[in-house]
Amino acid sequence: MGILNTYNNTNSRDFLFMQTKFLLEESQMPKYWYNLQADLPEPLPAVLHPGTQKPVEPSDLEPLFPMALIEQEVTTEREIEIPEPVRDVYNLWRPAPLYRAHRLEKALGTPAKIFYKYEGVSPAGSHKPNTAIPQAFYNREAGIRTLTTETGAGQWGTSLSFAGSLFDIDVTVFQVRVSYNQKPYRRAVMETYGAKCVASPSELTEFGRKVLAENPDHTGSLGIAISEAVELAVQDPNTKYALGSVLNHVLLHQSIIGLEAMQQMEMADCWPDVIVGCTGGGSNFAGIAFPFMGHALRGGEKSRIVAVEPSACPTLTRGKYAYDYGDTAHMTPLTKMHTLGSGFTPPGFHAGGLRYHGMAPLVSHAKELGLFDAVSYTQRECFEAGVLFAKNEGIVPAPEANHAVKGAIDEALRCKREGKEEVILFNLCGHGHFDMAAYTSYFAGELSDHEYDEQELAMALSGLPSVNA
Ligand SMILES: Cc1ncc(COP(=O)(O)O)c(C=O)c1O
């Protein structure tokens, strides 16, 4: 029977189960972001001043962020309206599609239904513009003319550069050196948007010069790049700093992913039994998971939620839940989070966006409350999963996203073993078009896997600040 006949002979529910894309109209794009803080059974631990170790006041954060973002950082309101100019830009690529991975399901021989939310349709190729756009908007509203930032994978630097060009803000990006060397085209894209991109550690800042004096070949880390960006921002009242992950307001902006996915899962007449996301600083994971988590906390259906991280930077699975600095130079406030120690430099493995020593405090807190599970995988098994996904679904995932793909595949294989028809939803947070050098290294057998022994981890953690909180 031809494919048209097959469709003609199916009823609408069968058709839904054969459908591949679940698309929302622009008019259906959420008008509010969702804030998990409103539904938490226990509030977040306080953020502490790095000097006094007393809870920070909003004014302490003013050298770094505009007041609108500081207010979003601390609010416990459930819904925050997305400003119209932000929604207007979101319309360039949002609502993002939700796909049913029919071909991957078939390749795995699983009875599970696999759905993925695809964030690679944004101009930068990932979820990062979801927060870059509002951050640039609120800074511009506050009269800010220059933003500094860090980037690991290059995705965030690209996103903020794009946002800067739309809102007439100059952007300086400190790109972790290993990623700067591996991805020259990311830099070219940032420059196309008019931004300045510098390899970190750099000679531009006092802290960069100090790191280079100790080790001229330092490959860099997100912690060091953050210190450099913060150092420049605090020196000039017209310059502020923007962070691409970790902070509450970033997670808030990313909630649009899960809010759209909820509508799309309803369109598919399914609800996820399992939700999977990869975690670097925690923002794309929170984006897909928090709206569902909040739904369950308010008495709705409960999904099992799984965070996937690299075993070379195992923050959630092997880090300590403690107060720590967000950067290597200890200029940022102290937050309670899962951390490997702010001096931790992960090996130069390719998932550059997952190389952060800490985890979003809100994600860490949710983990402590038992609201989700965390697993870790080595990079080679993640590339293997990404290649299987690409061969069946066509999209070449970013190396970071491969961790979520691997997590979803493992869940689908569990369903196969247990004969369960569960619904799995994962966040395909970005494409890998700028990461082909990493794929080439993988195909050439040049990638190695790194697991830390307890002694190495203990050493990295020995520098944690002692905090009486
Ligand atoms: C494609 C992609 N996925 C994931 C991440 C990790 O960040 P987060 O955990 O904040 O989503 C990054 C960070 O650069 C990224 O570029």
The ligand as an SDF file (V2000), in Angstrom:
LIG
                    3D

 16 16  0  0  0  0  0  0  0  0999 V2000
   24.8070   23.5520   22.5130 C   0  0  0  0  0  0  0  0  0  0  0  0
   25.0510   23.7180   23.9760 C   0  0  0  0  0  0  0  0  0  0  0  0
   24.4350   22.8920   24.8340 N   0  0  0  0  0  0  0  0  0  0  0  0
   24.5950   22.9930   26.1590 C   0  0  0  0  0  0  0  0  0  0  0  0
   25.4550   23.9320   26.7070 C   0  0  0  0  0  0  0  0  0  0  0  0
   25.6360   23.9460   28.1700 C   0  0  0  0  0  0  0  0  0  0  0  0
   25.0750   25.0470   28.8090 O   0  0  0  0  0  0  0  0  0  0  0  0
   23.7690   24.9070   29.6740 P   0  0  0  0  0  0  0  0  0  0  0  0
   23.9630   23.7770   30.6280 O   0  0  0  0  0  0  0  0  0  0  0  0
   23.6570   26.2120   30.3490 O   0  0  0  0  0  0  0  0  0  0  0  0
   22.6340   24.6620   28.7380 O   0  0  0  0  0  0  0  0  0  0  0  0
   26.1190   24.8210   25.8630 C   0  0  0  0  0  0  0  0  0  0  0  0
   26.9740   25.8540   26.4340 C   0  0  0  0  0  0  0  0  0  0  0  0
   27.6990   26.5480   25.8030 O   0  0  0  0  0  0  0  0  0  0  0  0
   25.9130   24.7100   24.4670 C   0  0  0  0  0  0  0  0  0  0  0  0
   26.5370   25.5340   23.6170 O   0  0  0  0  0  0  0  0  0  0  0  0
  1  2  1  0
  2  3  1  0
  2 15  2  0
  3  4  2  0
  4  5  1  0
  5  6  1  0
  5 12  2  0
  6  7  1  0
  7  8  1  0
  8  9  2  0
  8 10  1  0
  8 11  1  0
 12 13  1  0
 12 15  1  0
 13 14  2  0
 15 16  1  0
M  END
$$$$
